[in-house]
Amino acid sequence: MKGQIRKSVAQQIVEAVKDVSGHDVNFIDQNGVIFASTDPGRVGAFHEIGRQVVKTGQTIEVETDGSFFGTQKGVNIPFHYQGELLAVIGISGAPDEVRKFAYLAQRITLLILREQELNEQSSSENAQRSHIIRSLVMGDAVNYDYYMEFMGKLQVDTQASFRTIVMRLDSQCVPASRSLAESGVYQAFEQTNARLYTFNYPNEYILLMESERFQKCGYVFRQLAGSCPEVLKIGVGSSDSLPHQSRSYQAAQIALASLMEGQNLAFFDQLDLEILLGTIPADAKRRFLEKTVSRLTERDQELLKTYFGCGMSLKTASDALFIHKNTLQYQLDRIWKESGYNPRSFQDAVILYLGLKLPP
């Protein structure tokens, strides 16, 4: 069967038509059995005229009650969809009065089935898109013909370079903030005419975008990041061919891992040392931090960031911190004592600097 009218949908239709017409309405299946009706007592009953309509494919009108078994006077019309008779719609009453309502029920049913078909088609396309995107970013094999057919349907240039953009929601945020951020993500997709995107449970949106297009509309993601600073983090991966989007996805993850406090947007192309730091296993990272900066207070770590940011210049750093140069020297000596690494020694400073740069 090419189409199908669900009982629940048919029941909604008969009730809606009765509200308008004031007459009882039935849906009758190919065997002549009523499967939806405004008269609950008739559901499951045999409808002789309904069966005759199925056999002939023609509308039959009945002028008097009891003319046929299980039939009252009224109009009984076949409902065809995509060339197949799916049901008979019967409405009780004088034919001249109820004929228009029978055609109204027919029209409503047609519109609902078309909408149902479009929704199913959309759901199928979304499932295809999600499968292909996940396969590409995870480096899994995908059937070539299936892949090319789908990309052709979306009019995607498979020879172009793409970037994987990962948008990660804070799973701890309140529902209202999450909903606002998700709305912003979909607005960004619409604004950039994105075609290859999916949601990756539990909190990631993944978008594959042509590198050339990203150059023109990257500002959309900067605006998105600025509008949801506490809820959303965005990592932009490297430019690679579609079959190598797993590399771009990994690059986007490294970009996300490089984000420091107060940041929520990172571009892999703008990273250097973070590319190496982002690939360090979690256990090795934990051990390194325990030996270095984990012993320091947050205030000490901020002081070191300023000191390193000033090129290890005591004068420049003390001016930036609004403290005397001698006070800064004292605090650096205290950090040396606490951590075992001297910030004024280049070799030790490198170790502390790496500890501060390691992503959480």
Secondary structure, 3 states (H helix, E strand, C coil): CCCCCCHHHHHHHHHHHHHHHCCCEEEECCCCEEEEECCHHHCCCECHHHHHHHHHCCCEEECCCCCCCCCCCEEEEEEEECCEEEEEEEEECCHHHHHHHHHHHHHHHHHHHHHHHHHHHHHHHHHHHHHHHHHHHHCCCCCHHHHHHHHHHCCCCCCCEEEEEEEEECCCCCHHHHHHHHHHHHHHHHHCCCCEEEEECCCEEEEEEEHHHHHHHHHHHHHHHHHCCCCEEEEEEEEEEHHHHHHHHHHHHHHHHCCCCCCCEEEHHHCCHHHHHCCCCHHHHHHHHHHCHHHCCHHHHHHHHHHHHCCCCHHHHHHHHCCCHHHHHHHHHHHHHHHCCCCCCHHHHHHHHHHHHCCC
